[in-house]
């Protein structure tokens, strides 16, 4: 019995399955933030991708160290987490058992410590709306003179480490977007400022075209003319350049001559020309920056004068302001020029014969019916002379006012009339000046035997219930010697002196006769 009991066996235990992997596990590291805020910290979490447990974690700071961190270097939050407040590169690994079996190191995570210094992006020149071809300098400024900084930029195209200046030498549309920077201490690569606030640049590929306005449009003798140049973003460092137009007859365009005082541009967007008396054209453009970026030239702006005392004169046939749509109107230039052209405002979109006409040898151009519209016309010579300007209106009504197309000189006689599209005028034509009835008798015409300045104004006529449009009649003053008015007191004074001397002479003579009665 005893020998039989000595060879008794228990049942087999439950199976315990052991899996051995030939691949060494690798720890994984993640951070809740890559930047340590001012006065704060970030949490690092280490884990081992394994179904087994029992891991402990070891932390390392710096890319060349293999000594794990201690509780003096970081705050242990749990077995798999620590809290750090120093900027540097970190990694971790897991370990278990006795002797300790260690996993592979995790990858590095670079933690950056933020310092309170502020980075600010400034622009030179200081405008954010820029145009293709301009030069722009962005500068990163950090207000701390005791620290040497390196600078990092984020731009629409890439992130770069550079000095504190970011140069865009020839801007284009792909430079549009947000720009910001931050500083990094040269002796502590993991210490930096926060990113600056964005500056947004907008780059337009369309070169701006300024708009020129001219005031007044019609000149009276002695008027000064104010030119105004309007450009996009008017406060953005523009200087303004002013030009007089000179006709270029070969291609129906203009060349430009700088006006006095604008060779370096003006800060003001207006320019005053004192006392012009003739029709003339002007242009402007703007520029800014160094090197100077120029806008396009503006379209020409004109001032017009009805003065016929110019080197070239525009004649109109029939010689009146108003015309019916069925009328044929002829224009001709007169003067000692071999070449000349007729211009109009608004421009002729049909490019009429008048627009193309250049040679003056007895030529006349006609306004065709499909080109008829209200416009101002004048002549331009190849040597830069501008003629008087005339205002021609085309009327669809059945009645028009017949009034002179040129100014009338003081003292001359003038006759205003009325004309029907069909038929003849009879009598009882009413005439108005500045909407005031001035003649309502049986006459068909308004005759002014000697025009004065008071006769200048808007005129219209009315016949049998039909009323014409009104037109301006200009009266030109007779030129007088410049200082004639100043001579009057002098002449009066001289007359008084002569009279006084004559009286004095007569008084002395009478006294002599009284003292010597027998002489």
Secondary structure as UniProt FT lines:
FT   HELIX           2..6
FT   STRAND          26..31
FT   STRAND          35..36
FT   TURN            38..39
FT   STRAND          42..48
FT   STRAND          56..61
FT   TURN            63..64
FT   TURN            71..73
FT   STRAND          75..78
FT   TURN            79..80
FT   STRAND          81..84
FT   STRAND          88..96
FT   TURN            97..100
FT   STRAND          101..102
FT   STRAND          109..114
FT   STRAND          119..124
FT   STRAND          129..131
FT   TURN            132..133
FT   STRAND          136..142
FT   TURN            145..146
FT   STRAND          149..154
FT   STRAND          159..162
FT   STRAND          165..168
FT   HELIX           173..175
FT   STRAND          177..185
FT   TURN            186..187
FT   STRAND          188..192
FT   STRAND          199..204
FT   STRAND          211..215
FT   TURN            221..222
FT   STRAND          225..230
FT   TURN            234..235
FT   STRAND          239..248
FT   TURN            249..252
FT   STRAND          253..258
FT   TURN            260..261
FT   TURN            263..264
FT   STRAND          270..273
FT   STRAND          280..288
FT   TURN            289..292
FT   STRAND          293..294
FT   STRAND          301..304
FT   STRAND          312..317
FT   STRAND          322..324
FT   TURN            325..326
FT   STRAND          329..335
FT   STRAND          339..345
FT   TURN            349..350
FT   HELIX           353..356
FT   STRAND          365..367
FT   HELIX           369..371
FT   STRAND          375..381
FT   TURN            382..383
FT   STRAND          386..395
FT   STRAND          399..402
FT   STRAND          408..409
FT   TURN            410..411
FT   STRAND          414..420
FT   STRAND          430..433
FT   TURN            434..435
FT   STRAND          436..439
FT   STRAND          446..448
FT   HELIX           453..455
FT   STRAND          457..463
FT   TURN            464..465
FT   STRAND          466..467
FT   STRAND          471..473
FT   STRAND          475..476
FT   TURN            482..483
FT   HELIX           484..515
FT   TURN            517..518
//
